C-alpha cells in the first residue's frame, strides 16, 4: 500500500476514534459529581496481584485531577471510566517512585493521543526537575516516531512547586498543602531533610477531603484534617513488615534492623495511629489506603479495622482499587 495512503487512513481512523471518545467523554462528564476514586491502594514499591500502585482521581464537577500517579495510573483511570486527555491537573504528594512511576506513561500517552490541553502539575520542591527530566527523555522517541510534517507536539505542561501552607485555587476546589513527616531525619544526626513530602486538603463546595500521602505521626497533618468529611490515610503494620524483612535477611546486623525500624516508625502510621490521627482531627470518615503489608482477605481487613477503631469511632473503610467516595 502506498505510504501516503497508509498515513491518510491512519489519520482518518485516529480522527474517528477521537470523535467517538469525545462523545463518550461528554456522556461521562454529564454524570459528573464531586468524587474521590482510589485508583491504586497498594503500599510500597513491590507490585501485588490485587492492588495497583498509589494513585487517586478527584472529579470536581466536570474537572478531573489525579492525586499521585504510581505505576499503572493511566490504565486504572480507564478502568474507572475516564480518558487521559481529560486530566486537568496532577498533585504529587512526594517523589518516591511508587507514587510517580506512572508519570512517564501519562506524559507519553498525552503525546501519542495528541492531547494539547494544558496540564498543571503540583508537587513538592524537586517536582519541576523531575518533570523536565521526563520530558527530556521523551524527545528522542518523539522525534523518531512522530517527526512527520504537521505532527509537531508541545507538552503544554506547567509545574508549580508547593510548600507548607500554600493554597491553590481551582474551579470548584481550594487545595491547601501541609508538609508532613515522611522524610524526617533523626534529630541526633543534625542533618537537614533532603526532600519534602506533602499532604493535601481539598475543600470542595459540598465537602472536604484530606489526602495524607505517605506520612508518619504529624501534628501538621492532623491540623490540616480538622473536621474533614473524608480523611484518606496511609497505614503500615510495622511489626509485620519487620518480620518479613528479617525472614528475607536473616543475617542482617542489629544496627541495620534498628535503622529500618526507626525509618518505618518515623515515616509511616501504625493502625492505632491511623485511628488516633482521625480522632484528633475529628474527621467524619476514614478511608485507609497505601496499606503495607498488602491486605488480601476480609479477615485481615477486619483485624486492622478493629485496631483503628480502638481510637476512632467514626466510619472506617479499608479501600480497594477503583472504589468511589
C-alpha positions in Angstrom: 0.0 0.0 0.0 1.2 3.5 -0.9 2.8 5.1 2.2 0.8 8.3 1.9 -2.4 6.3 1.6 -1.4 4.4 4.8 -0.8 7.7 6.6 -4.2 9.1 5.4 -6.1 6.0 6.5 -4.3 6.0 9.9 -5.1 9.7 10.4 -8.8 9.1 9.4 -9.0 6.2 11.8 -7.4 8.4 14.6 -9.9 11.2 14.0 -12.9 8.7 14.1 -11.7 7.1 17.3 -11.1 10.6 18.8 -14.6 11.7 17.8 -16.2 8.6 19.4 -14.1 9.1 22.5 -15.1 12.7 22.8 -18.7 11.7 22.5 -18.2 9.1 25.3 -16.4 11.7 27.4 -19.2 14.1 27.1 -21.7 11.5 28.3 -19.4 10.7 31.2 -19.0 14.3 32.2 -22.7 14.9 32.1 -22.9 12.4 35.0 -20.0 14.1 36.8 -20.1 15.0 40.5 -17.5 15.5 43.2 -16.0 12.1 43.6 -12.7 10.7 45.0 -11.6 7.4 43.4 -8.9 5.2 44.9 -7.2 4.1 41.6 -4.4 2.3 43.4 -4.2 1.3 47.0 -1.0 -0.8 47.2 1.7 0.4 49.6 5.4 0.2 48.9 7.4 -0.4 45.7 6.6 -4.1 45.1 3.8 -5.0 42.7 0.9 -7.1 44.0 -1.7 -9.1 42.2 -4.8 -7.3 43.6 -3.7 -3.7 44.1 -2.2 -1.1 41.8 0.4 1.4 42.9 -0.7 4.6 44.8 -2.9 6.8 42.6 -6.2 8.5 43.0 -8.6 10.5 40.9 -10.6 13.5 42.1 -13.5 14.6 40.0 -14.7 18.1 40.7 -17.8 18.6 38.7 -16.5 18.1 35.1 -12.9 18.6 36.0 -10.6 15.6 36.5 -7.4 15.6 38.7 -5.0 12.9 39.7 -3.6 12.7 43.2 -0.4 10.8 43.0 0.4 8.7 39.9 2.1 5.4 40.6 2.8 2.7 38.0 -0.4 1.8 36.1 -2.3 5.0 37.0 -3.3 5.5 33.3 -4.8 2.0 33.0 -6.6 2.4 36.3 -8.1 5.7 35.1 -9.5 4.0 32.1 -11.0 1.2 34.3 -12.7 4.0 36.3 -14.3 5.3 33.1 -12.1 8.2 32.2 -9.6 9.1 29.5 -6.1 10.5 30.0 -6.7 13.7 27.9 -9.5 14.7 30.4 -6.9 15.2 33.2 -6.6 18.9 34.0 -4.1 18.6 36.8 -1.9 16.2 38.9 -1.0 16.6 42.5 2.1 14.7 43.6 2.5 14.2 47.4 6.2 13.3 47.1 8.6 12.0 44.5 9.1 8.4 45.6 8.8 6.2 42.6 5.8 4.2 43.9 3.9 7.5 43.7 5.3 8.8 40.5 6.1 5.7 38.4 3.1 6.3 36.1 4.1 9.9 35.1 6.3 9.0 32.1 3.4 6.8 30.7 0.9 9.6 31.3 3.0 12.2 29.5 3.9 9.8 26.7 0.3 8.9 26.2 -0.6 12.6 26.0 1.8 12.8 23.1 0.6 9.7 21.4 -3.1 10.8 21.7 -2.1 14.3 20.6 -3.5 15.9 23.7 -2.9 19.6 23.6 -4.9 20.9 26.6 -2.8 22.4 29.4 -1.7 20.1 32.1 -0.9 21.6 35.5 1.3 19.5 37.8 1.7 20.4 41.5 4.2 18.9 43.9 7.0 19.5 46.5 10.3 21.1 45.7 12.1 19.0 43.1 8.9 18.3 41.0 9.9 20.7 38.2 13.3 19.0 37.7 11.6 15.6 37.8 9.1 16.5 35.1 11.7 18.3 33.0 13.7 15.1 33.1 10.8 13.0 31.9 10.0 15.4 29.1 13.7 15.4 28.0 13.7 11.6 27.9 10.7 11.8 25.6 12.4 13.9 22.9 14.3 11.1 21.1 11.2 8.8 20.8 9.0 11.8 19.9 11.3 12.9 17.0 11.8 9.4 15.7 8.2 8.3 15.8 6.3 11.5 15.3 8.5 13.5 13.1 6.2 13.7 10.1 5.2 17.1 8.7 2.4 18.8 10.7 2.9 16.3 13.6 4.6 18.8 15.9 3.5 18.5 19.5 4.1 20.5 22.6 3.7 19.1 26.1 1.9 22.2 27.4 2.8 21.3 31.0 3.0 23.8 33.8 4.7 22.8 37.1 4.0 24.6 40.3 6.1 23.6 43.4 4.3 23.8 46.7 5.5 24.2 50.3 3.7 24.1 53.6 0.7 26.4 53.8 0.4 27.2 50.1 -3.2 27.4 48.8 -4.0 26.6 45.2 -7.4 27.9 44.0 -9.0 26.0 41.2 -12.6 25.9 39.7 -14.8 24.5 42.5 -11.9 23.5 44.8 -9.4 25.1 47.1 -6.3 23.0 47.8 -4.1 23.5 50.9 -0.7 21.9 51.3 0.9 20.8 54.5 4.4 19.4 54.9 4.4 16.0 56.7 6.9 13.8 58.4 7.6 11.3 55.6 11.2 12.5 55.1 12.0 13.1 58.8 15.7 12.8 59.7 16.9 11.7 63.2 17.4 14.8 65.3 20.7 13.5 66.6 22.1 13.5 63.1 22.0 17.2 62.8 21.4 16.8 59.1 18.7 18.7 57.2 15.9 16.8 55.4 16.9 16.1 51.8 13.3 16.2 50.5 9.8 17.2 51.3 6.5 15.3 51.3 3.1 17.0 51.3 -0.4 16.2 52.4 -3.3 17.9 50.6 -6.7 19.2 51.8 -9.3 19.6 49.0 -12.1 21.9 50.1 -15.0 21.4 47.7 -18.4 23.1 47.6 -20.1 20.1 49.2 -17.4 18.6 51.5 -13.7 18.5 52.4 -11.3 15.7 51.5 -7.8 15.3 53.0 -5.2 13.0 51.5 -2.2 12.3 53.7 0.1 10.7 51.1 2.9 8.9 53.0 3.4 10.3 56.5 4.3 9.4 60.0 2.8 10.9 63.1 2.3 14.6 62.2 0.6 17.4 64.1 0.6 19.4 60.8 -1.4 16.7 59.0 -3.8 16.4 62.0 -4.3 20.1 61.9 -4.8 20.1 58.1 -7.5 17.4 58.5 -9.5 19.2 61.2 -13.2 18.5 60.6 -12.6 16.8 57.3 -15.5 14.8 55.8 -13.2 12.3 54.3 -9.6 11.5 55.5 -7.8 9.3 53.0 -4.9 8.0 55.1 -1.9 5.6 54.8 -1.2 2.7 57.1 1.7 0.3 57.8 1.7 -2.8 60.1 5.3 -2.2 61.1 5.9 -5.3 63.2 4.6 -7.5 60.3 6.8 -5.7 57.8 9.9 -6.0 60.1 9.2 -9.7 60.5 9.1 -10.1 56.7 12.4 -8.1 56.3 14.0 -10.4 58.9 12.8 -13.5 57.2 14.3 -12.4 53.9 17.5 -11.1 55.6 18.3 -13.5 58.5 21.9 -12.3 58.7 21.1 -8.6 58.8 23.0 -6.9 61.6 21.0 -5.4 64.5 22.2 -1.9 63.8 20.7 -2.1 60.3 17.4 -3.5 61.5 17.2 -0.8 64.2 17.7 1.8 61.5 15.0 0.2 59.3 12.6 0.2 62.3 13.3 3.8 63.1 12.6 4.7 59.5 9.3 2.9 59.4 8.0 4.3 62.7 9.0 7.9 61.8 7.7 7.8 58.2 4.5 5.8 58.4 1.5 5.2 60.6 0.6 2.1 62.6 -3.1 1.1 62.6 -3.7 2.6 66.1 -2.0 5.8 64.9 -4.4 6.0 61.9 -7.2 5.9 64.4 -5.6 8.5 66.7 -5.0 10.9 63.8 -8.5 10.5 62.6 -9.9 11.1 66.2 -7.5 14.1 66.8 -8.7 15.7 63.5 -12.3 15.0 64.3 -12.7 13.6 60.8 -16.0 12.1 59.9 -14.8 9.2 57.8 -11.5 7.3 57.3 -10.5 5.7 54.0 -7.4 3.6 54.6 -5.1 3.2 51.6 -1.4 2.6 50.8 -1.5 -0.5 53.1 1.6 -2.4 54.0 1.6 -5.4 54.0 -0.9 -5.9 51.2 -4.4 -6.8 52.6 -5.5 -10.0 50.8 -8.7 -11.1 52.6 -11.6 -9.9 54.7 -10.3 -11.3 58.0 -7.1 -9.3 57.6 -9.0 -6.2 56.8 -11.3 -6.7 59.8 -8.3 -7.1 62.1 -6.9 -3.7 61.0 -10.3 -2.1 61.2 -10.7 -3.3 64.8 -7.3 -1.9 65.7 -8.1 1.5 64.2 -11.5 1.6 65.9 -9.9 1.5 69.3 -9.1 5.2 68.8 -11.5 6.3 66.0 -15.3 5.9 66.5 -16.4 7.1 63.0 -16.8 5.1 59.8 -13.6 3.2 58.7 -13.2 1.9 55.1 -10.3 -0.3 54.1 -10.2 0.8 50.5 -9.9 -1.3 47.4 -8.8 -0.2 43.9 -11.4 1.7 42.0 -13.7 2.5 44.9 -15.6 5.7 44.7 -16.2 8.1 47.7 
